[in-house]
Every structure is written in structure tokens, then in C-alpha cells.
Amino acid sequence: MESGAVDRRAVEVVARQLELCRAAPGRPAIVLADGDTDPALLNAVVHALDKIGAFPRTVLTDDQPMGGMDADLTPPDIVVSLLNSHSDAVDAHVPPNSRVLSVVAHNTGELRGVVPHVGLSRRVKRGLELLEAGQQLHVGDDRGTNLQVGLKDARRWMHDGMATTPGKGAEWPRGMIGTAPAPGTAKGTVVMSPGDIWLPMGWYARSPVVLTFEGGRMVSIEGPQSETDAIRAHLASVGTPSAYRLDAVEIGLLWVDSPRPPALFEPGLAESFGVADRYGHVVIATGDYPTVGIACCLRSATVAVDEVAAVRSGQPQSELAPDIYEQAAHRFPL
């Protein structure tokens, strides 16, 4: 599979992320791929490992028995998975206590605009600390969104792309924090306005749609029939009552460079890779993870945790915003 021209920009980006993950030079590394892996992405990862002085070995899982790799191989310092999702193949081919960096981009084009920097991990961890210390979360905007969510004893999570702990994995490029609501606490309204994004369908909202929540569940969907019929049909296709239960609120912190701010209906953005993790996007999802009912991706929302502003009008605030060093890295990228 390793053939064709090498995307040098992608090599630099992957190499920088591997350095942030403290991938060790002079140590073996394993790259997991299969028949669906983009050859250019595989080439970029192998060249990036070469660049930092590691000794990469590509394992095509399609050609390997599910029992895993040879026991006499030297344990790798890091495993880079290009299988695009966690699967039995990952478990079968990853030695115990390995660090796994799962590249969730499908191709090198989806790495365009990504600038690896330790500042992202710092912001993600600070955001998670804010959620963990909070008792109440509020999402609002000037279009009518007014959602209250209790946080007591709720599950929290984060993604920062840093595979630094033995036996742990990380997905990259990702950057977000999230929380489940305390059971039965979600109440209020979410207004999807033109330019917001319906996930996982990847549709732009074209007209305002109001979702009302009571007791932790969505109880009404109001708006033009052209919008609401499609949403109701999607929820019905999920086939479970949990599709109407508020399951998560997530805040995107991944700064992806672009030549200009995206337009209201930016072509390709709604269905683009990683849109939920984009800087300042707020996602309100129903379902029962990993099953998703619908997810409302609000692009201009304001989020407060116990009156502390986390996001204001689509812009992360305070310690969730990049410092001058991370900003400089984006002004002068690799």
C-alpha cells in the first residue's frame, strides 16, 4: 500500500504530533492499516515515523490472523492505527500496555489546517477541570436557546490527541470536552438556526427549529415541516426511545486553520471531518452512546458552567482560548 508521492506537509504535521506524544527515536513503532486505508495517509505516517527516528513496521490487518502479531517481536514504543475506528482488529494487533494513536482522519487532505501544539491539550484539560468542578451548565444564544443541564455526578470526557500513557489510546486530530447530564435534569430549549448543523446527518439547518426538553428528554420539535419531517424520520429510524434522551453536551476546542472564516452555509463544512470538534462549536446530542439520536451543532452558542463563561458567541473564553504561543504557531504553521 505504500506507494505514490509523499505529502510533505502531512508528514510534518504527523511527525509533530508524534513528538508531542513523546514517540521515542530508536524504538520500533507499528502502523496498523487495512484495505480501506488511504495510501497517501499511510505513506505520510510511515515517513513521519522515519523522520523522528523511529523504526516503523506496517501491519496490514487484512493479512494477519486475529490472534495478533508474532510474540517474538520487540514491543513497540507506540502504535499508530489507521483503521479509523476502534475494532477487534486493533485489540488483536496491539500488544499489552501499548500507547495507541488512532488517526481518525480518512486522508491527508483532512489534516490540512491542523497545527499540532501542546496548548490544545492544556486547554482541553482545563476545560475538563471546569466541567468536573461544576454543578450546573447553561447553553444559550441570542436566537432563543436556553438549556439548563445538571452536572452532579455526571460522566465527563475529553479528547486531546495525546497518546502519552502506556496502555491508553488517543484519537487524533481531535480536541473537545464533553459531559453527560445528571439524569433527568436537562430542561429548556435548543434553537437550531440557519447555518447550524444537524448531526450525524451532516445537514445545514435552513430554517429555525425549536427543540424543547423536559425531565432530560426531548418532548417537542417545532418548526417548518420541511425541516421537522426529516428530523422526525431520522429519530424514528434510530428505533429506540433513548433517541429522545439528552445524552451529551460537548464543546469543540480544535483550532483548524482556514484561509477565511466559514460562511453561513460554507460548502462542504456540514459533512466535513471533525466538524463537531471545531473551535467554539457546541454539540447537544440525544441518544444512548454509542447510539446517537440527533446532535445539534450550534456555531454561535454561549456556554457557562456555574456562571463561569466557557464559550461566548462561539468563541472559547479564558483558559479555553489559545495563549499567545499557540496563536503564534497558527500564524507561522509548519
C-alpha positions, 0 to 999 in steps of 0.5 A: 500500500505504500506507494505514490508521492509523499505529502510533505506537509502531512508528514510534518504535521504527523511527525509533530504530533508524534513528538508531542506524544513523546514517540521515542527515536530508536524504538520500533513503532507499528502502523496498523492499516487495512484495505480501506486505508488511504495510501497517501495517509499511510505513506505520510505516517510511515515517513513521519515515523522515519523522520523522528527516528523511529523504526516503523513496521506496517501491519496490514490487518487484512493479512494477519490472523486475529490472534495478533502479531508474532510474540517474538517481536520487540514491543513497540514504543507506540502504535499508530492505527489507521483503521479509523475506528476502534475494532477487534482488529486493533485489540488483536494487533496491539500488544499489552500496555501499548500507547495507541494513536488512532488517526481518525482522519480518512486522508491527508487532505483532512489534516490540512489546517491542523497545527499540532501544539501542546496548548490544545491539550492544556486547554482541553484539560482545563476545560475538563477541570471546569466541567468536573468542578461544576454543578450546573451548565447553561447553553444559550444564544441570542436566537432563543436557546436556553438549556439548563443541564445538571452536572452532579455526578455526571460522566465527563470526557475529553479528547486531546490527541495525546497518546502519552500513557502506556496502555491508553489510546488517543484519537487524533486530530481531535480536541473537545470536552464533553459531559453527560447530564445528571439524569433527568435534569436537562430542561429548556430549549435548543434553537437550531438556526440557519447555518447550524448543523444537524448531526450525524446527518451532516445537514445545514439547518435552513430554517429555525427549529425549536427543540424543547426538553423536559425531565432530560428528554426531548418532548417537542420539535417545532418548526417548518415541516420541511425541516421537522419531517426529516428530523422526525424520520431520522429519530424514528429510524434510530428505533429506540426511545433513548433517541429522545434522551439528552445524552451529551453536551460537548464543546469543540476546542480544535483550532483548524486553520482556514484561509477565511472564516466559514460562511453561513452555509460554507460548502462542504463544512456540514459533512466535513471531518471533525466538524463537531470538534471545531473551535467554539462549536457546541454539540447537544446530542440525544441518544444512548452512546454509542447510539446517537439520536440527533446532535445539534451543532450550534456555531454561535452558542454561549456556554457557562458552567456555574456562571463561569463563561466557557464559550461566548458567541462561539468563541472559547473564553479564558483558559479555553482560548489559545495563549499567545504561543499557540496563536503564534504557531497558527500564524507561522504553521509548519 
